[in-house]
Amino acid sequence: MEIVLPEKSYEIIVKRHGLDFVGKWIASLWQDKKIAIISDENVYPIYGEKIKKQLTQYEVCHFSVPAGEKSKSLDMASKLYEFLADQGFTRSDAVIALGGGVVGDLAAFVASTYMRGIAFVQIPTSLLAQVDSSIGGKTAVNSTKAKNMIGTFAQPDGVLIDPETLNSLPEIRVREGIAEIIKCGAIADQSLWQDLEKLTGIQDLLDHSETIITKALNVKKTVVEEDQFDNGSRLVLNFGHTIGHAIENTAGYGKISHGEAVAIGMVKISHTAEIKGLSPKGITQQIIKMNQKYGLPIVYTPWTTETFYQAITHDKKARGDLLNIILLEKIGKAKIEKIKMTEFRDFLVGGE
């Protein structure tokens, strides 16, 4: 499929064993460049050399960061800037982001800011990155105040998704990606939701991953093309994320996965919305049932309302003293509600 934007369009390829033709793919995009493969210490040993061997016409180096959310920081970005400078990278060179969401966000952020921006592509190897973070052009690192607080909008030159890489993931990493797929079905694709209901579980989903990934990507593609810079309709992609990011931040990055936090966030915000009459009765139970089917949590312990509230005041979706929250009108259709920041306390009370 193709993401079509005013200043740039690019292809997303979803293909089993796609890593076998990375060399041809890169050659169709870039000529005569130095290339840095940015990955992590878990992913590079599995796929890095396989990709590097296909790039014989380029001068290729690689940098592996420690695996995990702690690497998504300004400190690690600074180390990558120094590495690229030491390797003599100029504005005509490029980066391959090879890994999950942390690597994709970090590598894209570095590429978009090094020398005011160099080319990059995404090769996401986790389900979460394949259905969400690798497309759309958001790049970011975390601050001590909030997740993804420091970032840019920068589109890749292309995205290559090989569902076979999911076979090397521990189940917890598959589950966190499923949370984002559940979100996509909930906000914009009833047929995707129905597919998830029909599948028997995680392995069945992996067996049908090309279809499921493509449907989830189509949801994001449509929204990104409508609202590239996250000022309007694209906000619906944040369903469950306001509370989810607060959970991640207060727990300490890496203590609870992004997908798990989003799963809890979808349940909590829908529960309060039901009570307030802002979402239909029974919708929370549908989300709970889907989360439980795929082994995702529905509550978080310990729940500290005031701590979460303070974290949310730094959320990127806030506009002054107002906050945009995403609620469901029904499965397959979301809406954006603008509320006062103080009102959001109601959505945090009683989250145990």
N, C-alpha and C positions, 0 to 999 in steps of 0.2 A: 504494500500500500504506500501511498505518498502523502506526506504532510505538505500542504500548499499554503504558504504564507506570503504576504506582500513582497518582502525583500529576499526571501529564500525558501526554496522547496527542497525536500530530500526524501529518499526512499527508506522505508522500513521493510526489511526482508525477514520473513519468518519461515525457516526451513530446517527440517531435521538434517543433521550432519552438515550444517552450513559452515562450520569451522573448517571443513575440508577445502573450501574454496575462498578463504579469506584473502589469499594473495591476488587472485583474479579480481575480487571485489575492490580491494584497495587500489589496484592498478587502474581500475575504471574511474576512480575518484581523484587520485593524486599522481603527480609525476615529480621525480627528482627532489625528494624531500628527505630530511632526517626525520626519523619517527621514534618517538618514545612510547613504549608500552608501559602504561601505569596500571599496576595491578596490586594484589595483596599477597601476603605470604602463604595463604591457603590456595588461592586460585592459580597463581603463576606456575607453580610446580606441575599442575595438571594440564594446563592449556597453553602456557606462555611460549615454550619452546616450539610447540607445534605450529603456532602462528608465526613466530620469528623465522622459522625455516622457510616459510612461504614468501618472505619479503626480501629475497636475495638481491633485488635491484635497488634496495634502499640501504642507507646507513641506519641501523637499528640499535637502540639501547633500551634498557628497561629499569624500572624502579618499583620495588615491592614495599608497600606500607604494611604495618602490622594490621592484621584483620580486626575488624570491629569498629564500632561507632566513634571511639576515642580518636581515631585517625582523621576524622572529619573536622579538622581544626585549622585555625590560622597558623599554628606552629608547624603542622605537617605541610600546609600549603607553602610556607616559607622554605622548608627543606626542598620541596619540589622545584621552586623557583631557582634555588641555588644549583640544584642538579641540572636543570635545563641550561642554565647559564654556563656551568662548567663544561657541558657537552657542546657548547657553541651554537645552541638553538637560536634561530632568527625568526622573523615574522613569516618566513616562507616555509617553515617546518611544521610538524604536526604531532598530535598525540592520539594514541589509541587507549581508550578507557576499557579495561578488561576486568570485569568483576561484577560484584553486586552493587546495591544502591550507594553504599558508602564510597566505593571507588569511583563509581560513575559521577556522583555529585562532586567529589573532590577533584578528580581529574578534569572534569569539564570546567569547574571554577578556575582551576589553575590555567587551563588552556585559554579561557576567555579573558583572563587578566594579564597573563605573561605578555609583555611587549604590546599591551592593549589588545591582545587577542590573536591566537593562532588557531589553525584548523584542528578539528578533532572529530573522531567517530566514537560511537558507543557499541561495545560488544558485551551486553549484559548476560551474566551467567547465573543469576538468581531469578526466581519467579517474580519477586517483588520488583526488581529492576526491569524485567522483561515486559511487565504489564503496566508499569507506572513511571518510574523515575528516569528511564533512559530516553523517553521521548518528551517533547514539549518545550525543551530549552531552558528549564529551570536548573540553575547550578547553585550550590551553597555549601558553606561550612557552618558548624554550630558555634555559638558563643556560650559563655558561662550563664547568660541570661535566658537564652531561648534557642530551640532547635532551628536550624536553617536561617538564622538571623542575618548572616552576611552572605550575599550572593549576587548573581547576575542573571539576566536572560540572554542566553546564547545558544543558537541552534547548531546541532552537529551537522556534519556533511553526510551522514548516513547512520543507520542503526541495523545491525545484523543480530538476529535472535535465533539461536540454535536450541530447541527444546531438549536436545539430548544432554545438555549441560545440567539439567535438573536432576539427572540420575546420580550426580556426584554430591548432591546436597543432603545434609541431615534433614529429617522430617520437619523439625521446627522451622527451618528456612523455607520449606515448601508451604507450610501452614501460613506463615506471615504474608506470603504472596497471595495466597487464597483470600486473605482478608481484603486486599485491594480489589480482587475480582468480584467478591461479594458486594463491595461498595459500588463497583461499576454497574452491576446488575440492578442494585437498589436504586441508584440515582437516574438511570437512563436506558436500561435494556431489560425489559421483562423477559424476553426470550433467553437471555443469558442466565437470569435468575432461575428460570424453569429448567435450563440445562443443568445447573448446579443441584437443583432438587432431584433430577432424574439420576444423576451419577451416584454410584454406590459409596464413594469415598475418595480418599486422596489418590490411591493407585489408579482408580478409574479415571480420575481427572488427568493424571499424568499421561495415561494412555490416549487421551483425547486432547492433549495440551495444545496442539497447533490450532484447533478450532476454538478452544476456550481463550487462548492468548489473543488470537486475532479479533474475537468479539470484544474482549476487554480493551484492546488497543483502538478499535473503532470508536468506542465511547470517548476515549481521551482525544483521539484525532479530531473528532467532530467539535469538541469543546475548545480545544486549543486553536483550531482554525477560526472559530468565532471570536475568541478572546485571548490573544497571544500573551498579553501582559497581565493577566489575572486581575482585571479591574471590574469584571462583570460576570458573565455566565460561567467562566472557568472556575469561579469559586465553588461551584457545586462539587468539584472534585475533592473538596476538603471535608466532605461528609465524614463525621467521626474524628476528624483530625485536630480540631481545636482542643478537645478534651484529651485526645490521644497524645498530642505533643506535650501537653502539661504533665501527663503521666510519665512520659519518657524523661522529661527534664527533671522532675522532682525525684524520680526513682534513681536517677543517675544514668547517663547514656550507656546503653548496652545491658542494663539490668533487666529490662523488659524489651522485647523486640518491637519494632515500629508496627508491624502487622497486628501483634497482640494488643498493643495500645489502641490502635484504630478500631479493632473489633470491640473493645470495651467502650470506646468513645461513641460508636454507633448505637450501642445498646442504651447507654446512659442518656444521651441527648434525645433519643426517640422516646424513652420512658417519660421524661419530663414534658416533652412536647405533647405526648398523649394526655397527660394530666391537665395541661393547659389548653387542650383542645386545638392544638396547632398541627397535630398529625392524627390520622385515623386510629380508632381503637383497634388493638390487635397487631399493629405493625411491629411493635417491639418484640412480641412473641415470635413473629416470623424471623426477625433478625437473630434472636436468641437460638432458635431451632437450627438455623443455618450455621451459625458459629459453632454450635455444639457438634453438628454433623462432621465438621472438618477439624475438630479438636481445638477450637479457638476459645479463649476465655470470655466470660461475660461480666465479671466483676474484678475489681482490683483491691488488694489489701496490702498495707493500710491506706485508707482513704482519708485525706486531710483537706477539707474544703478550702480553708483559707490559703494553704500553700499552693493548691492548684489555681486558685483565683489570682494570686500574685503572679504566677507563671503566665497566666493567660493575658494579663495586662500588657505583656511584651509580645503577644501574638501578632504575626504579620497581617492577620485578617482584621485587626482593629483599625478603625479610622477615627482618631480623636477619642471621644468618650463613647463611641459607638462600636459595635462588633457585628460583623456579618456572620450569621450562623446558617447552617445548611440543615434543612428538615425535609422529610418525605411527605409528599401528598398521597402517594401510593407507591407500591413496589414498581420501579421503573420510571418514576418521575419525582424530581427534587425541586425545592424552591429555596430562595435566599430570603432570610428574614433579617432585618436590621434592628437590633435592640440596644438599649443602653447597657454599658459595661456592667453597671451595678445589678441590672436584671439578670445577668448571667449567673449570679450566685445561685439562683433557683435551680439552674441546671446542674449544679455541683453538689447540692445538699443531698445527703442520704445516698451516697454512691457505693456503700459497702456491699 
